[in-house]
Amino acid sequence: MFYRPEDGHGLPHNPFNAIVTPRPIGWISTRGADGSENLAPYSFFNAVAYVPPQVMFASTSAKPDRDGTKDSVANIRETSVFCVNVVEYAMRDVMNLTSGPWPREVDEFNKADVAREACETIACSRVADAPANLECRLTQIVQLPGDANVVVFGEVTGVHLRDDCLRDGLFDVTTFQPLTRLGYRDYSRITEVFRIERPGE
Ligand SMILES: Cc1cc2nc3c(=O)[nH]c(=O)nc-3n(C[C@H](O)[C@H](O)[C@H](O)COP(=O)(O)O)c2cc1C
């Protein structure tokens, strides 16, 4: 089949987010100017540069109690920092609980009973038990076409790696099984890894 997005797909559910898969999940922790804390998952997320290391996530749509955006972006606009927490399979249910459309004053660390620790380089909390955390300073927020579509870019200023995830000097994903987002309500986890050598190296 072929469809133009503006004409609709004619399927029971939008296939778009089942096409670009699997997506990593950036579990984003932020702090507002008033000190309130927030935690929410974003699968329009990725790393985008090595030197300096940079990441992005995209926020789509808005909450009624925020001015045209969601809590995460609103907090980042106020404080210019955020932390990306890596989600392992074992954290799937608590991660999902933090995705609810909770009022802005709800602290999802408390709501989902997620242990927090202070970041080293930014004034924000991180998920204490995550396989890895990337402390980030905002570089730019880019407005995209459509209502409330923005991309947040950040430079990584601190990296935490959980000790048990390091094996023979490698950050070994088989030690924790990263959770990935598929389409619809589907997820996957990485359980098998194979190598492909690149030509000319
Ligand atoms: C696995 C997962 C991935 C998600 N990815 C995104 C995303 O990329 N962009 C987005 O705007 N919302 C995404 N959501 C929905 C947000 O997590 C949800 O709207 C949440 O309430 C936003 O929280 P906040 O207002 O505290 O930032 C995702 C939800 C789940 C469960």
Ligand as a Chemical Component Dictionary entry (heavy atoms), coordinates in Angstrom:
data_LIG
# 
_chem_comp.id                   LIG 
_chem_comp.type                 NON-POLYMER 
_chem_comp.pdbx_formal_charge   0 
_chem_comp.three_letter_code    LIG 
# 
loop_
_chem_comp_atom.comp_id 
_chem_comp_atom.atom_id 
_chem_comp_atom.alt_atom_id 
_chem_comp_atom.type_symbol 
_chem_comp_atom.charge 
_chem_comp_atom.model_Cartn_x 
_chem_comp_atom.model_Cartn_y 
_chem_comp_atom.model_Cartn_z 
_chem_comp_atom.pdbx_ordinal 
LIG C1  C1  C 0 7.851 4.271  25.934 1  
LIG C2  C2  C 0 7.235 5.625  25.751 2  
LIG C3  C3  C 0 7.820 6.504  24.861 3  
LIG C4  C4  C 0 7.273 7.790  24.685 4  
LIG N1  N1  N 0 7.872 8.639  23.793 5  
LIG C5  C5  C 0 7.400 9.892  23.654 6  
LIG C6  C6  C 0 8.038 10.809 22.761 7  
LIG O1  O1  O 0 9.028 10.500 22.112 8  
LIG N2  N2  N 0 7.535 12.068 22.688 9  
LIG C7  C7  C 0 6.463 12.468 23.420 10 
LIG O2  O2  O 0 6.061 13.623 23.313 11 
LIG N3  N3  N 0 5.828 11.618 24.267 12 
LIG C8  C8  C 0 6.285 10.351 24.399 13 
LIG N4  N4  N 0 5.662 9.492  25.270 14 
LIG C9  C9  C 0 4.565 9.983  26.086 15 
LIG C10 C10 C 0 5.088 10.776 27.283 16 
LIG O3  O3  O 0 5.907 9.960  28.108 17 
LIG C11 C11 C 0 3.894 11.287 28.099 18 
LIG O4  O4  O 0 3.178 12.239 27.326 19 
LIG C12 C12 C 0 4.290 11.880 29.425 20 
LIG O5  O5  O 0 3.119 12.171 30.184 21 
LIG C13 C13 C 0 5.084 13.159 29.280 22 
LIG O6  O6  O 0 5.473 13.535 30.556 23 
LIG P1  P1  P 0 5.873 14.990 31.009 24 
LIG O7  O7  O 0 4.667 15.891 30.740 25 
LIG O8  O8  O 0 6.126 14.778 32.467 26 
LIG O9  O9  O 0 7.082 15.395 30.226 27 
LIG C14 C14 C 0 6.149 8.182  25.428 28 
LIG C15 C15 C 0 5.556 7.279  26.328 29 
LIG C16 C16 C 0 6.090 6.008  26.457 30 
LIG C17 C17 C 0 5.450 5.034  27.417 31 
# 
loop_
_chem_comp_bond.comp_id 
_chem_comp_bond.atom_id_1 
_chem_comp_bond.atom_id_2 
_chem_comp_bond.value_order 
_chem_comp_bond.pdbx_ordinal 
LIG C1  C2  SING 1  
LIG C2  C3  SING 2  
LIG C2  C16 DOUB 3  
LIG C3  C4  DOUB 4  
LIG C4  N1  SING 5  
LIG C4  C14 SING 6  
LIG N1  C5  DOUB 7  
LIG C5  C6  SING 8  
LIG C5  C8  SING 9  
LIG C6  O1  DOUB 10 
LIG C6  N2  SING 11 
LIG N2  C7  SING 12 
LIG C7  O2  DOUB 13 
LIG C7  N3  SING 14 
LIG N3  C8  DOUB 15 
LIG C8  N4  SING 16 
LIG N4  C9  SING 17 
LIG N4  C14 SING 18 
LIG C9  C10 SING 19 
LIG C10 O3  SING 20 
LIG C10 C11 SING 21 
LIG C11 O4  SING 22 
LIG C11 C12 SING 23 
LIG C12 O5  SING 24 
LIG C12 C13 SING 25 
LIG C13 O6  SING 26 
LIG O6  P1  SING 27 
LIG P1  O7  DOUB 28 
LIG P1  O8  SING 29 
LIG P1  O9  SING 30 
LIG C14 C15 DOUB 31 
LIG C15 C16 SING 32 
LIG C16 C17 SING 33 
# 
